Amino acid sequence: MHASDSAKQTAEALPLVLKDIRSKNLKMVTVSEMIANGDSKSAEIK
């Protein structure tokens, strides 16, 4: 998806993308929700 005046197909594609997401029983979440619910492990690289 592109927020650009030159990407006219984005608005046309959005309903299809949302339909596909719903057909797979996926849940729409915000980036903030993903970050808050994320679990990560990291280690210092030397």
Summary of the structure (lengths in Angstrom):
residues: 46
radius of gyration: 16.4
end to end distance: 37.1
largest distance: 47.6
contacts: 54
relative contact order: 0.10
helix: 46%
strand: 0%
